[in-house]
Amino acid sequence: MLNSEFFEYIKRAEESDIHSHFGSKVAKMLINQAILEEKFQTVCVEDGVKMTPLDDEFINEEARQCALDTKANIKKLIRVFSDKENMLKLKAWEVKSTEFSQFQDGF
């Protein structure tokens, strides 16, 4: 459910819609994660395929901080969506992944 397509959708959606559906605290976390996801792709994945390891001697501080911020925010989102009420809100907002849908259609 929390995949790249979901966060792309969050970035395009009206901020007021996200706030009204999830509540202010969760909406801020989701919007922040959408921003971090985009930044992560440009800053931390230099070759377009693999993340630059955090222990790499050539990783710059911006990439390191982006990766750590992404990790911390994902942990917060997991805690928030482990609550049944928030999980139901997420399911109601669910964006179907075209890639996953194609995979399911294969069966």
N, C-alpha and C positions, 0 to 999 in steps of 0.2 A: 504493500500500500504506500509506504513512504519510499518512492522511487524517484528517479530523475524527472520523469514525466509529470509526477505529482508536483514537484517543486517548480517546474517550468510553468505549470498551470497556476500555482500560487503566485508566481511573479507577475503573471498576466492578469490575475483576478483583481477586482476592486478591493482595496484594503478594508473598506467598511464592511463588505460581504464576509470577509475572513473573520473580522472582529465580531460581527454579529453571530456567526455560526459557531466559532470555537471559544469565544471569550477573549478578552484583551491579552491576558498572560500567554495563552497558547498561541494566539494569532501572532504576537510579536516573535515568539520562538520559531514559528513556521516561516515567517517572512525573513527572519534572520538566517535560517537554514537555507532558504532559496537563494539568498544573496551569497552565502558561503559556498554553496554548491557550484554556482557559476564562477566564483573567484577561484575555487579549488581547481577547476578544469583549466584555467588559464595560468595559474601560479604554480601549482603543485604537480601537474602532469605535463612536463616539458615536452616529452616525445609524443604526446597524444594517446599513449597507451598505458604506461605505468606511472605510478606516483613516485616522485623522488623520495628515497628513504630518509627518514628523519635523522638517522645517524650518518648520512652522507656528509663528507667533509666540505662539499661544495654547495650544499643547500643554503639558500639565502634565508635571512631571518623572516622575511615576509611569508615565504612558503612554509616555513616551520610553524609560524604563528597561525597561519590559515589552517593547516592540518590539525593543530591542537585545538583551535576554536571549533572546527567542524566536529571533531571527536567529542568534545565537551558538550556541544549543543545536541548532538545525536543521543548522547546518554540522557540528557534532560528530556528529550522528546520520548525516548523509550519509557522513562518513568511516568511521564504525563499520560501517555497512551496506554499504559498498563491499567489505568483506571477505566472501569467498564463504561462509565458515562462518556468519557472522552473517546473511547474506542468506538462507541456507537456513532458519535459525531463524525469521526473519521470515516467510518464505513458509509455514512450518508453522503459524504463529500467525495467519496472514492473516484479516482480517475483511473479508468482501465488502461493498462499498459498495452499498446498495440503489439509489442513484442511478445508479451505473455499471452495475449489473446490468440496470436498466431500459433504459439506453442500448444495451447489447449485445443485449438481447432485441428491440430495434427492427429489427435486421438479420436 
